[in-house]
Amino acid sequence: MWGPFTIFAMVLLVLLCFLGIMANGFIVVVLVREWVRCHRLSPCDMILISLGSSCFCMLWVGMTHNFYYFHRHLQYSKEPAHQYFGIYWDFLNSATFWFATWLSVLFCVKTANFTHPIFLWLKWRVKVLVPWFLLVSLLISFIVSILGFLGNNALYQAFLQGTFSENITFSGFTRKREIHYFFPLKLITLSIPCSMFVVSTVLLITSLQRHSWKMQQSAYSIQGPSTEAHTKALKSLVSFLVLYAVSFLSLIIDVVAFCGFECTWYWPWQIVHYLCSSVHPFILILGNSQLEGAFTKLLLLLKTFWNEKRMSSPI
């Protein structure tokens, strides 16, 4: 029998995932519609569509995986389904990290004011480089998912053939495999995009802070539109940096201190896993004038529909 805390965490996870799915789906629909209308995409829109699509799919896969695990947790590690969920999850998770990293790099290159030759070269060539960055990200994510699949398949075959020691349980064998194979794999493959993300975000925050400080020292009002825009951008970057760091650390900690289904904290820990993918799209929507305008129109449309429905309903 599951306690109130577990049930509450499960319901909260479902609500969080559905909010993230709707927000990411909204970003993709708006930008694809603009693509069809204008027959072109900016580098930022390319990355946003890729990031929104990967987060959308990852949230669906993650939610499906958790509730499949919920119903068959005793047999789950011994079933082929464990491998198939793993290969989709590894691919989408790696792609999401890479796409978020390229978004941070793009913001840094377009906004920050640095005069280093490499930085200037990136600023000049970023429009051509972004499609290649996305393709390389997909290739890397595919390789990561294959390596993860091979590890899961080896674990499953070892269980079927009974090659592991009689003195160790299957859960113990799985735990050992997690520590010696999956932890180094995740640490190596995710540390690269995360390091790039942190460096580009810190550089951008530093540049925006310097620019805001110069404006405050000049004749501009502290509460002027330009200063407010930079303050809003800084808040978005800091919040995104925190969410990204939490997401990365949660994946690493999950391998080192695995929280199984029988643990009370399994479902709250899943909320931490999907927090970035569910909350970050709202930050992107509020920080992008095109997306924010479409979102405002949608809210007004829903409000009008709701008011008309109330007025037409019998008293």
Backbone bond lengths (Angstrom), bond angles and torsions (degrees), N, CA, C in turn:
res aa  C-N    CA-C-N  psi(-1)  N-CA   C-N-CA  omega(-1)  CA-C   N-CA-C  phi
1 M - - - 1.467 - - 1.522 108.98 -
2 W 1.337 115.98 127.36 1.452 120.07 -178.12 1.530 110.12 -86.57
3 G 1.337 115.91 138.07 1.447 121.67 -179.01 1.517 112.70 -76.87
4 P 1.355 117.11 169.96 1.470 121.41 179.54 1.526 112.58 -59.49
5 F 1.336 117.20 -36.47 1.467 120.21 -179.17 1.527 111.33 -63.60
6 T 1.342 116.98 -43.47 1.457 121.43 179.61 1.520 110.99 -65.58
7 I 1.336 116.82 -44.18 1.467 120.97 179.91 1.530 110.25 -62.94
8 F 1.337 116.31 -42.83 1.464 120.19 178.73 1.529 111.14 -61.03
9 A 1.342 116.43 -42.67 1.461 120.46 179.74 1.528 111.32 -65.56
10 M 1.332 116.79 -38.34 1.466 120.12 177.70 1.526 111.35 -63.51
11 V 1.333 116.54 -45.74 1.463 120.87 179.79 1.530 110.21 -63.68
12 L 1.334 116.48 -41.38 1.464 120.86 179.50 1.526 110.98 -63.94
13 L 1.331 116.93 -38.76 1.463 120.79 178.09 1.531 110.90 -63.57
14 V 1.324 116.60 -44.01 1.469 120.54 179.18 1.520 110.91 -61.95
15 L 1.335 117.36 -45.79 1.463 121.04 178.85 1.523 111.01 -62.22
16 L 1.325 116.53 -42.65 1.465 121.10 179.85 1.521 110.86 -62.63
17 C 1.331 116.62 -44.65 1.464 120.60 -179.80 1.524 111.56 -65.29
18 F 1.333 117.57 -41.43 1.460 119.81 179.98 1.529 111.51 -67.12
19 L 1.324 117.11 -37.31 1.467 119.71 175.35 1.527 110.46 -62.83
20 G 1.334 116.35 -43.91 1.456 120.49 177.88 1.520 112.24 -64.04
21 I 1.326 116.97 -40.31 1.470 121.14 178.87 1.525 110.14 -62.81
22 M 1.332 117.45 -44.88 1.465 120.25 -179.67 1.524 111.46 -66.65
23 A 1.342 117.63 -40.83 1.464 120.76 -178.62 1.525 111.22 -67.70
24 N 1.333 116.46 -44.73 1.470 119.68 178.41 1.521 111.29 -66.56
25 G 1.336 116.73 -39.88 1.455 120.34 176.50 1.520 111.79 -63.00
26 F 1.331 116.21 -38.14 1.465 120.89 178.03 1.526 110.91 -62.00
27 I 1.336 117.41 -44.44 1.465 121.48 179.02 1.521 110.60 -59.92
28 V 1.323 116.38 -46.53 1.470 120.36 -178.25 1.525 111.03 -64.29
29 V 1.339 117.59 -45.19 1.469 121.39 -177.94 1.524 110.93 -62.80
30 V 1.331 117.56 -45.61 1.466 120.95 -178.18 1.529 110.92 -63.41
31 L 1.326 117.10 -45.46 1.463 120.13 -176.38 1.534 112.03 -73.53
32 V 1.336 117.22 -35.64 1.467 119.36 176.40 1.524 110.37 -67.35
33 R 1.322 117.37 -38.39 1.468 120.75 176.47 1.530 110.40 -62.07
34 E 1.334 116.37 -40.69 1.462 120.22 177.47 1.523 110.73 -66.86
35 W 1.321 116.56 -35.82 1.467 121.72 177.63 1.533 110.38 -63.34
36 V 1.326 115.96 -44.82 1.469 120.21 179.00 1.524 110.91 -64.86
37 R 1.312 116.35 -37.26 1.469 120.22 -177.75 1.529 112.32 -72.55
38 C 1.330 116.95 -41.92 1.474 121.04 -174.90 1.525 113.67 -99.82
39 H 1.342 117.26 -13.30 1.466 122.48 180.00 1.531 112.65 62.16
40 R 1.310 116.91 28.82 1.471 120.65 175.57 1.524 109.02 -157.85
41 L 1.324 114.70 157.33 1.461 121.57 178.90 1.515 109.38 -131.79
42 S 1.314 116.69 136.57 1.457 120.60 172.92 1.526 108.88 -77.23
43 P 1.340 118.64 159.52 1.477 120.27 177.33 1.528 112.51 -55.23
44 C 1.336 116.52 -39.06 1.467 119.85 179.39 1.522 111.20 -64.10
45 D 1.338 116.83 -42.36 1.467 120.44 179.62 1.528 111.72 -65.82
46 M 1.333 116.86 -36.55 1.476 120.54 176.28 1.526 110.61 -58.02
47 I 1.329 115.48 -46.95 1.465 119.58 -178.27 1.522 110.59 -69.05
48 L 1.339 117.13 -40.60 1.467 119.96 -179.26 1.528 111.53 -63.99
49 I 1.330 117.34 -39.90 1.472 120.09 177.06 1.524 110.24 -64.64
50 S 1.332 116.78 -43.32 1.466 120.72 179.53 1.523 110.94 -64.36
51 L 1.335 116.50 -45.22 1.470 120.78 -179.95 1.521 111.17 -65.49
52 G 1.342 117.01 -44.80 1.463 120.05 179.29 1.512 112.50 -62.82
53 S 1.344 117.05 -39.80 1.467 120.74 179.66 1.519 111.54 -66.00
54 S 1.345 116.81 -43.75 1.467 120.10 -178.54 1.525 110.96 -67.07
55 C 1.334 117.52 -41.08 1.468 120.33 178.24 1.526 111.09 -66.69
56 F 1.331 116.63 -40.31 1.462 121.30 178.07 1.525 110.87 -57.56
57 C 1.337 115.68 -49.59 1.471 120.26 -178.97 1.530 111.03 -68.82
58 M 1.341 116.99 -39.44 1.457 119.98 -177.87 1.529 111.74 -64.49
59 L 1.322 117.08 -38.90 1.461 119.63 178.61 1.525 111.34 -65.68
60 W 1.330 117.52 -39.07 1.465 120.28 176.82 1.528 110.67 -65.19
61 V 1.329 116.50 -46.73 1.470 120.16 179.98 1.524 110.14 -62.80
62 G 1.330 116.49 -43.89 1.463 119.74 -178.90 1.516 112.66 -63.59
63 M 1.330 117.25 -43.03 1.457 120.40 -179.97 1.528 110.84 -67.23
64 T 1.335 116.95 -42.13 1.468 120.68 177.42 1.521 110.76 -62.16
65 H 1.333 115.97 -42.85 1.461 120.74 179.80 1.519 111.38 -61.38
66 N 1.335 117.03 -44.41 1.468 120.16 -176.82 1.524 112.05 -63.88
67 F 1.327 117.03 -39.82 1.459 118.25 -177.84 1.530 112.07 -81.65
68 Y 1.318 117.19 -25.09 1.464 118.80 169.66 1.525 109.54 -66.83
69 Y 1.328 115.67 -42.89 1.469 121.54 176.36 1.530 110.52 -61.98
70 F 1.332 116.11 -36.78 1.456 121.88 179.72 1.538 111.11 -60.84
71 H 1.339 116.73 -42.05 1.463 120.83 -177.05 1.527 112.89 -82.50
72 R 1.331 118.21 -26.74 1.471 120.24 -174.27 1.524 111.64 -131.45
73 H 1.345 116.58 40.79 1.461 119.26 -173.87 1.528 112.95 -67.53
74 L 1.327 117.59 -24.92 1.471 119.18 -179.67 1.520 111.65 -73.36
75 Q 1.338 117.59 -33.83 1.465 121.39 -177.98 1.530 112.65 -102.27
76 Y 1.330 117.33 -6.45 1.463 120.55 -168.04 1.527 113.45 -57.99
77 S 1.324 117.48 -48.71 1.468 120.83 -176.30 1.520 112.47 -66.05
78 K 1.323 117.28 -17.20 1.459 120.84 -177.58 1.528 112.33 -101.95
79 E 1.334 117.11 5.52 1.460 121.15 -177.81 1.524 111.14 -105.78
80 P 1.339 117.40 153.15 1.476 120.19 175.38 1.523 112.86 -62.23
81 A 1.346 118.11 -23.04 1.462 120.74 -179.46 1.522 111.69 -57.73
82 H 1.337 115.88 -30.59 1.458 120.82 178.30 1.524 110.43 -59.12
83 Q 1.337 117.29 -39.24 1.462 121.82 179.83 1.525 111.01 -69.70
84 Y 1.341 116.95 -42.69 1.460 120.26 -175.02 1.532 111.83 -70.49
85 F 1.330 116.84 -40.74 1.451 119.20 174.12 1.531 110.09 -62.28
86 G 1.330 115.56 -39.75 1.462 120.17 -177.65 1.511 113.24 -62.27
87 I 1.335 118.01 -41.75 1.460 120.33 -175.87 1.534 110.71 -69.27
88 Y 1.338 117.64 -38.20 1.471 120.10 176.68 1.526 110.76 -68.65
89 W 1.325 115.77 -43.40 1.459 120.16 -178.53 1.528 111.48 -63.85
90 D 1.324 117.71 -46.43 1.461 120.70 -179.45 1.527 111.43 -61.12
91 F 1.338 116.76 -42.94 1.463 120.10 -179.79 1.528 111.23 -63.93
92 L 1.345 117.23 -49.70 1.458 120.57 -177.07 1.519 111.87 -68.56
93 N 1.316 117.45 -37.36 1.459 120.70 -179.77 1.522 110.89 -66.22
94 S 1.329 116.63 -45.43 1.467 120.46 178.53 1.529 110.74 -64.21
95 A 1.338 117.21 -43.78 1.464 120.73 179.50 1.517 111.23 -62.10
96 T 1.328 117.36 -39.74 1.461 121.08 179.47 1.518 111.36 -62.90
97 F 1.324 116.71 -44.34 1.468 120.29 178.20 1.529 110.93 -61.56
98 W 1.336 116.80 -43.33 1.461 120.04 -178.82 1.522 111.43 -67.44
99 F 1.338 118.15 -43.11 1.462 120.96 -179.44 1.533 110.90 -63.94
100 A 1.339 116.48 -41.04 1.465 119.72 176.93 1.528 111.17 -63.57
101 T 1.334 115.76 -36.37 1.459 119.99 177.74 1.519 111.56 -64.77
102 W 1.345 116.96 -44.67 1.466 119.63 179.50 1.522 111.54 -66.05
103 L 1.325 117.33 -31.25 1.462 119.73 176.09 1.524 110.69 -64.94
104 S 1.315 115.86 -42.35 1.459 120.29 177.18 1.525 111.31 -64.89
105 V 1.333 116.89 -42.62 1.468 121.25 178.26 1.525 110.44 -62.07
106 L 1.344 116.48 -42.45 1.465 120.25 -179.73 1.521 111.13 -63.48
107 F 1.340 117.33 -45.25 1.464 120.36 177.83 1.525 110.82 -59.28
108 C 1.326 115.99 -41.73 1.462 120.99 -179.23 1.528 110.71 -63.93
109 V 1.328 116.29 -46.70 1.466 120.88 -177.40 1.525 110.95 -65.64
110 K 1.331 117.50 -40.01 1.466 120.75 -175.78 1.523 112.78 -78.88
111 T 1.334 117.84 -29.74 1.459 121.00 -170.43 1.521 113.96 -104.68
112 A 1.335 116.72 -41.41 1.470 119.84 -174.32 1.528 111.59 -67.57
113 N 1.325 115.50 149.43 1.463 121.97 -179.48 1.527 109.88 -109.21
114 F 1.329 115.18 85.43 1.457 121.73 175.75 1.528 108.02 -122.38
115 T 1.329 115.09 151.20 1.479 119.70 -175.78 1.515 112.78 -111.79
116 H 1.317 117.64 13.50 1.466 119.44 178.13 1.532 109.42 -66.34
117 P 1.356 118.41 140.09 1.478 120.95 -177.33 1.528 113.74 -55.89
118 I 1.342 117.68 -40.61 1.468 120.50 179.52 1.524 110.47 -63.75
119 F 1.325 115.66 -41.86 1.462 120.07 179.44 1.524 110.59 -63.62
120 L 1.327 117.34 -44.10 1.464 121.30 179.16 1.530 111.53 -64.84
121 W 1.340 116.72 -36.07 1.460 120.66 178.58 1.523 110.27 -66.36
122 L 1.348 116.42 -41.72 1.461 120.38 177.29 1.522 111.18 -63.58
123 K 1.326 117.21 -40.94 1.459 120.71 179.73 1.533 110.98 -62.07
124 W 1.332 116.46 -35.47 1.456 121.40 -178.59 1.529 112.03 -76.54
125 R 1.344 117.01 -33.57 1.461 121.35 -172.67 1.529 113.71 -106.21
126 V 1.326 118.66 5.34 1.465 120.74 -170.65 1.526 111.98 -62.91
127 K 1.341 117.57 -34.37 1.464 120.09 -178.00 1.522 111.42 -63.52
128 V 1.341 117.02 -35.95 1.463 121.42 179.20 1.524 111.17 -80.33
129 L 1.333 116.82 -32.33 1.463 120.83 -173.76 1.527 113.45 -78.03
130 V 1.335 117.96 -30.03 1.471 120.56 -174.51 1.537 113.53 -56.48
131 P 1.352 120.37 -47.71 1.480 118.48 177.34 1.524 112.94 -58.43
132 W 1.340 117.34 -36.30 1.466 120.41 177.75 1.525 111.08 -69.27
133 F 1.325 116.57 -38.29 1.466 120.14 176.13 1.532 110.42 -58.84
134 L 1.328 116.43 -43.47 1.463 120.31 -178.94 1.528 111.65 -66.63
135 L 1.327 116.87 -40.92 1.468 120.47 178.67 1.526 111.13 -65.09
136 V 1.336 116.93 -42.60 1.466 120.54 177.93 1.527 110.19 -63.34
137 S 1.324 117.06 -38.33 1.467 121.01 177.89 1.524 111.33 -61.10
138 L 1.330 116.44 -43.33 1.464 120.15 178.25 1.525 111.05 -64.35
139 L 1.327 116.69 -39.43 1.461 120.54 178.98 1.524 110.96 -64.94
140 I 1.323 116.98 -45.86 1.463 120.73 178.34 1.527 110.56 -61.74
141 S 1.324 116.63 -43.05 1.466 120.50 -179.75 1.521 111.15 -64.41
142 F 1.327 116.53 -36.47 1.466 120.12 176.99 1.532 110.72 -64.05
143 I 1.327 116.79 -43.69 1.472 120.91 178.83 1.528 110.31 -63.06
144 V 1.341 116.52 -43.05 1.470 120.75 179.09 1.522 110.67 -61.31
145 S 1.336 116.87 -42.93 1.467 120.09 -179.39 1.528 111.22 -66.33
146 I 1.329 117.43 -35.67 1.465 120.65 177.93 1.521 110.20 -67.03
147 L 1.327 117.38 -43.18 1.463 120.73 177.89 1.527 110.99 -62.49
148 G 1.333 116.17 -40.43 1.463 119.17 176.56 1.516 112.11 -65.64
149 F 1.337 116.54 -39.36 1.463 120.48 178.41 1.526 111.12 -63.53
150 L 1.333 116.75 -41.41 1.468 120.41 178.82 1.522 111.10 -62.27
151 G 1.333 116.51 -40.05 1.464 119.67 177.67 1.514 112.18 -65.44
152 N 1.342 116.77 -44.78 1.471 120.53 178.59 1.528 111.25 -65.11
153 N 1.334 116.14 -38.72 1.461 119.72 179.81 1.528 111.29 -66.45
154 A 1.345 116.25 -39.59 1.469 119.62 177.40 1.524 111.18 -62.70
155 L 1.331 115.66 -39.14 1.461 120.21 177.95 1.525 110.61 -64.40
156 Y 1.334 116.70 -44.28 1.460 121.09 -178.61 1.528 111.15 -66.13
157 Q 1.350 117.21 -42.42 1.455 121.01 178.79 1.522 111.62 -65.53
158 A 1.337 115.70 -36.87 1.470 119.19 177.68 1.520 111.02 -64.17
159 F 1.323 116.43 -36.49 1.458 119.29 177.77 1.530 111.05 -67.96
160 L 1.358 116.73 -43.78 1.457 120.43 -178.90 1.530 111.50 -63.30
161 Q 1.329 116.32 -39.86 1.457 120.76 -176.28 1.519 112.84 -86.40
162 G 1.359 116.09 -10.44 1.460 119.66 179.53 1.511 113.06 66.24
163 T 1.340 117.04 36.21 1.463 119.75 -176.55 1.520 113.31 -83.50
164 F 1.336 117.54 -12.40 1.458 117.22 179.08 1.525 109.58 -84.35
165 S 1.317 114.55 160.36 1.465 121.85 -171.80 1.523 111.43 -63.13
166 E 1.330 114.87 147.26 1.464 120.45 177.50 1.521 111.35 -68.80
167 N 1.349 117.12 -20.21 1.453 120.81 -177.00 1.525 112.96 -82.71
168 I 1.333 117.27 -2.51 1.445 120.85 -178.67 1.530 108.90 -124.03
169 T 1.319 115.89 136.39 1.468 120.53 178.88 1.526 109.89 -75.45
170 F 1.342 115.60 167.14 1.458 119.09 179.20 1.529 110.97 -64.87
171 S 1.345 116.48 -38.58 1.466 119.32 178.26 1.518 110.89 -65.06
172 G 1.341 116.26 -36.64 1.463 119.75 177.01 1.518 111.75 -67.28
173 F 1.335 115.64 -39.07 1.461 120.25 177.97 1.532 110.38 -65.70
174 T 1.346 115.98 -41.29 1.464 120.82 177.28 1.517 110.98 -62.50
175 R 1.328 115.77 -41.83 1.468 120.60 179.46 1.527 111.01 -62.72
176 K 1.315 116.46 -41.84 1.468 120.53 179.22 1.518 110.72 -64.07
177 R 1.326 116.43 -40.84 1.459 120.71 178.29 1.533 111.03 -64.58
178 E 1.324 116.52 -38.48 1.464 120.54 178.01 1.525 111.08 -60.64
179 I 1.326 116.38 -44.08 1.462 120.77 -176.40 1.525 111.50 -69.97
180 H 1.344 117.05 -43.26 1.460 120.42 -171.51 1.527 114.37 -90.71
181 Y 1.333 117.65 -15.87 1.469 118.88 -178.91 1.525 112.39 -119.43
182 F 1.346 116.60 -57.07 1.456 119.99 -173.12 1.528 112.89 -73.01
183 F 1.335 116.97 -34.12 1.461 118.56 178.97 1.529 112.07 -63.60
184 P 1.357 119.71 -50.34 1.475 118.39 176.17 1.523 112.80 -61.33
185 L 1.345 117.31 -36.49 1.455 120.60 179.97 1.529 110.95 -63.37
186 K 1.327 117.20 -48.35 1.458 120.55 179.94 1.520 111.61 -67.22
187 L 1.332 115.97 -39.86 1.460 119.57 -178.28 1.528 110.97 -62.60
188 I 1.330 116.73 -43.31 1.468 120.65 -178.17 1.522 111.19 -71.56
189 T 1.325 116.66 -48.30 1.472 119.85 -173.15 1.529 113.06 -73.76
190 L 1.328 118.28 -28.70 1.457 120.22 -178.57 1.523 113.23 -94.64
191 S 1.334 117.15 -22.10 1.465 119.70 -179.01 1.527 111.40 -66.91
192 I 1.342 117.22 -33.20 1.469 120.16 -178.20 1.527 111.52 -64.58
193 P 1.348 119.46 -55.59 1.475 117.89 178.20 1.523 113.04 -64.64
194 C 1.334 117.34 -34.77 1.463 119.51 -179.68 1.524 111.23 -65.91
195 S 1.331 117.28 -39.99 1.466 120.62 177.79 1.525 110.36 -63.74
196 M 1.331 116.47 -43.87 1.462 120.30 177.68 1.521 111.25 -62.13
197 F 1.319 116.37 -40.69 1.456 120.87 179.40 1.523 111.03 -62.36
198 V 1.324 116.41 -48.43 1.469 120.67 -178.05 1.528 110.76 -62.25
199 V 1.335 117.22 -44.93 1.466 120.78 -178.58 1.529 110.70 -62.42
200 S 1.335 117.14 -48.61 1.466 119.94 -178.21 1.526 111.61 -65.65
201 T 1.322 117.43 -38.24 1.466 120.41 179.88 1.520 111.25 -68.34
202 V 1.340 116.79 -42.85 1.475 120.29 178.39 1.522 110.63 -63.52
203 L 1.335 116.81 -41.00 1.466 120.03 177.63 1.530 111.15 -62.27
204 L 1.323 116.11 -42.33 1.461 120.20 -179.58 1.525 111.20 -67.35
205 I 1.324 116.77 -42.39 1.464 120.31 177.81 1.531 110.23 -61.70
206 T 1.327 116.33 -43.42 1.467 120.58 177.90 1.521 111.43 -60.34
207 S 1.334 116.63 -44.41 1.468 120.69 179.95 1.530 111.42 -64.18
208 L 1.337 117.19 -42.63 1.458 120.42 179.94 1.526 111.34 -67.39
209 Q 1.321 116.97 -37.25 1.458 120.08 177.89 1.520 110.89 -64.27
210 R 1.332 116.77 -42.26 1.467 120.19 177.86 1.520 111.04 -62.80
211 H 1.330 115.91 -42.69 1.459 120.09 -179.53 1.526 111.08 -65.33
212 S 1.328 116.84 -42.16 1.465 120.73 178.39 1.521 110.80 -63.63
213 W 1.326 116.48 -40.06 1.463 120.54 179.20 1.527 110.85 -64.28
214 K 1.330 117.72 -40.49 1.468 121.22 178.57 1.522 111.05 -65.03
215 M 1.343 117.07 -39.19 1.456 119.92 178.81 1.520 111.38 -66.25
216 Q 1.320 115.91 -37.23 1.460 119.29 178.75 1.522 112.07 -67.56
217 Q 1.325 115.76 -30.39 1.461 120.20 179.06 1.521 112.22 -80.77
218 S 1.330 116.65 -15.07 1.455 120.70 -178.78 1.518 110.32 -91.42
219 A 1.330 115.28 -163.12 1.463 119.89 -176.46 1.523 112.79 -79.31
220 Y 1.337 117.13 -8.50 1.466 119.33 -178.25 1.526 110.37 -68.10
221 S 1.295 114.64 148.27 1.464 120.20 175.01 1.514 110.15 -73.74
222 I 1.310 115.61 144.49 1.470 120.40 -179.61 1.525 110.40 -62.13
223 Q 1.322 115.98 -30.42 1.457 120.10 -179.36 1.532 111.84 -98.13
224 G 1.332 116.83 19.85 1.452 120.25 179.86 1.516 111.70 -68.23
225 P 1.347 117.31 163.06 1.469 121.49 -178.26 1.520 112.81 -58.87
226 S 1.336 117.12 -39.71 1.464 120.16 -178.17 1.525 111.22 -65.83
227 T 1.346 115.46 -43.48 1.466 119.57 179.02 1.526 110.67 -64.76
228 E 1.321 116.87 -41.37 1.467 120.46 179.30 1.524 111.07 -63.46
229 A 1.337 116.84 -37.85 1.468 120.63 178.45 1.522 110.85 -64.17
230 H 1.342 116.31 -42.17 1.464 119.69 179.29 1.530 111.08 -68.91
231 T 1.330 117.29 -37.10 1.462 120.40 176.99 1.527 110.86 -63.78
232 K 1.327 116.00 -41.36 1.471 120.90 177.67 1.525 110.62 -63.37
233 A 1.341 116.09 -41.61 1.466 120.23 178.94 1.532 111.05 -64.27
234 L 1.332 116.64 -40.54 1.468 120.56 179.39 1.533 110.97 -63.89
235 K 1.324 116.80 -43.05 1.472 120.48 178.97 1.529 110.58 -62.19
236 S 1.336 116.90 -41.62 1.467 120.63 179.58 1.523 110.79 -64.35
237 L 1.325 116.67 -42.52 1.467 120.68 -178.84 1.527 111.31 -65.64
238 V 1.333 116.39 -44.30 1.465 119.99 -179.50 1.525 110.72 -63.92
239 S 1.339 116.72 -43.75 1.467 119.77 179.83 1.525 110.81 -64.87
240 F 1.346 116.99 -39.75 1.460 120.51 178.21 1.523 110.51 -65.85
241 L 1.335 116.97 -40.06 1.463 120.87 179.01 1.526 110.92 -61.56
242 V 1.328 116.66 -41.83 1.466 120.71 178.71 1.527 110.75 -64.46
243 L 1.339 117.34 -46.67 1.460 121.26 179.74 1.526 111.52 -62.07
244 Y 1.319 116.61 -42.01 1.465 121.60 -179.36 1.524 110.25 -64.44
245 A 1.344 116.60 -43.55 1.463 120.79 179.79 1.523 111.26 -64.66
246 V 1.336 116.80 -41.03 1.463 120.80 178.34 1.527 110.40 -63.11
247 S 1.323 117.12 -41.92 1.461 121.23 -179.85 1.528 111.18 -63.84
248 F 1.330 116.20 -44.02 1.468 119.96 179.64 1.528 111.16 -65.01
249 L 1.318 117.14 -47.80 1.462 120.59 -178.20 1.528 111.50 -64.71
250 S 1.331 117.23 -35.08 1.466 119.94 -179.50 1.526 110.93 -64.11
251 L 1.344 117.26 -37.74 1.458 120.61 179.04 1.519 111.45 -67.63
252 I 1.326 116.52 -39.87 1.460 120.51 179.98 1.527 110.96 -70.27
253 I 1.337 116.05 -45.15 1.469 120.42 -179.37 1.520 110.73 -65.00
254 D 1.327 117.17 -33.01 1.462 121.39 -178.78 1.524 111.74 -61.25
255 V 1.337 116.21 -33.07 1.460 119.72 178.63 1.523 110.41 -76.66
256 V 1.335 116.58 -42.12 1.462 120.83 -176.40 1.522 111.54 -72.26
257 A 1.323 116.89 -43.52 1.468 121.35 -179.27 1.515 108.51 -122.58
258 F 1.334 116.29 71.01 1.459 122.16 -173.69 1.521 110.86 -60.20
259 C 1.339 115.14 130.23 1.463 122.17 179.44 1.521 108.31 -106.45
260 G 1.323 116.96 98.73 1.450 121.99 -175.69 1.519 112.90 -72.19
261 F 1.354 114.58 172.92 1.453 120.21 -175.54 1.522 111.73 -63.56
262 E 1.333 116.72 -30.61 1.452 119.39 -178.42 1.524 112.73 -73.72
263 C 1.330 117.00 -11.87 1.460 122.14 -179.44 1.536 110.38 -77.95
264 T 1.327 116.08 142.78 1.469 121.03 -179.90 1.520 111.87 -63.58
265 W 1.320 116.63 -29.34 1.458 121.25 -174.13 1.521 113.02 -92.53
266 Y 1.330 117.61 10.22 1.468 118.75 -178.86 1.527 111.32 -61.69
267 W 1.326 117.81 -50.39 1.469 120.93 -175.72 1.526 112.24 -70.21
268 P 1.347 120.37 -42.44 1.472 118.72 173.40 1.534 112.29 -59.13
269 W 1.337 116.28 -34.74 1.459 119.37 178.97 1.524 110.97 -68.17
270 Q 1.332 118.13 -32.43 1.454 121.38 175.81 1.537 111.19 -67.15
271 I 1.324 116.03 -33.22 1.466 119.74 176.00 1.520 110.09 -62.03
272 V 1.331 116.90 -41.87 1.469 120.73 177.63 1.527 110.00 -62.29
273 H 1.346 117.31 -40.32 1.467 121.91 179.43 1.522 112.15 -55.83
274 Y 1.327 116.30 -45.01 1.462 120.96 -171.32 1.526 113.18 -100.51
275 L 1.323 116.81 8.36 1.457 120.44 -177.75 1.525 111.79 -63.28
276 C 1.326 116.98 -45.73 1.465 120.74 -177.14 1.529 111.08 -64.75
277 S 1.332 117.61 -47.10 1.466 121.32 -177.81 1.524 112.72 -65.96
278 S 1.336 116.87 -23.05 1.464 120.69 -178.49 1.524 113.07 -93.48
279 V 1.330 117.46 -33.80 1.463 121.32 -175.91 1.524 111.72 -91.86
280 H 1.339 116.29 -37.33 1.463 119.99 -175.11 1.531 113.87 -58.00
281 P 1.356 120.62 -39.28 1.472 118.44 178.99 1.524 113.60 -58.81
282 F 1.339 118.19 -31.06 1.466 120.17 177.49 1.531 110.53 -69.06
283 I 1.339 116.34 -35.53 1.466 120.04 175.41 1.519 109.97 -64.23
284 L 1.338 116.54 -41.13 1.463 120.68 178.75 1.528 111.33 -65.24
285 I 1.323 116.78 -40.99 1.466 120.42 -179.68 1.526 110.43 -63.69
286 L 1.334 117.07 -45.38 1.462 120.32 -178.21 1.516 112.62 -73.13
287 G 1.345 117.28 -19.56 1.460 120.79 -179.94 1.509 114.07 -96.21
288 N 1.343 117.87 -1.97 1.456 122.33 -179.57 1.528 108.84 -117.70
289 S 1.341 116.81 120.89 1.467 120.32 -174.43 1.527 112.36 -61.06
290 Q 1.329 116.76 -39.23 1.470 120.05 -179.73 1.525 111.06 -66.10
291 L 1.330 116.77 -46.79 1.464 120.94 179.69 1.519 111.62 -68.54
292 E 1.333 115.88 -38.99 1.469 119.22 179.67 1.525 111.01 -65.13
293 G 1.350 116.75 -39.52 1.460 119.81 177.67 1.517 112.04 -63.84
294 A 1.334 117.05 -43.27 1.465 120.50 178.42 1.524 111.12 -65.87
295 F 1.332 116.42 -36.93 1.461 120.86 179.57 1.530 110.39 -67.33
296 T 1.336 116.73 -40.27 1.470 120.75 177.89 1.526 110.80 -63.47
297 K 1.333 116.72 -42.35 1.459 120.68 177.47 1.529 111.30 -61.77
298 L 1.337 115.98 -40.01 1.464 119.91 179.00 1.521 110.79 -63.95
299 L 1.335 117.41 -43.67 1.459 120.54 179.01 1.522 111.46 -63.30
300 L 1.335 117.02 -40.93 1.465 120.71 178.01 1.527 110.98 -64.54
301 L 1.340 115.86 -38.61 1.458 120.16 178.43 1.523 111.01 -64.86
302 L 1.332 116.39 -42.83 1.465 120.42 178.16 1.525 111.19 -65.46
303 K 1.334 115.90 -38.69 1.465 119.61 179.10 1.522 110.65 -65.32
304 T 1.341 116.76 -42.70 1.462 120.59 178.38 1.523 111.40 -63.23
305 F 1.331 116.01 -43.37 1.467 120.57 178.90 1.524 110.73 -62.08
306 W 1.329 116.87 -41.06 1.463 121.03 -179.08 1.538 110.92 -66.45
307 N 1.329 116.07 -41.63 1.472 119.79 179.73 1.522 110.77 -66.15
308 E 1.342 117.32 -40.93 1.464 120.51 178.48 1.522 110.93 -64.54
309 K 1.319 116.08 -38.02 1.469 120.55 179.42 1.516 110.99 -65.22
310 R 1.342 115.55 -40.62 1.472 119.51 -179.78 1.526 110.88 -67.51
311 M 1.339 115.13 -39.06 1.475 118.37 -178.96 1.519 112.21 -70.58
312 S 1.332 117.30 -31.23 1.462 120.89 -178.28 1.521 112.61 -84.06
313 S 1.324 117.88 -16.23 1.466 120.26 -178.29 1.528 109.87 -75.09
314 P 1.328 117.57 144.65 1.483 120.45 -179.04 1.527 110.59 -68.93
315 I 1.302 114.83 146.06 1.484 120.61 -179.78 1.532 108.44 -80.49
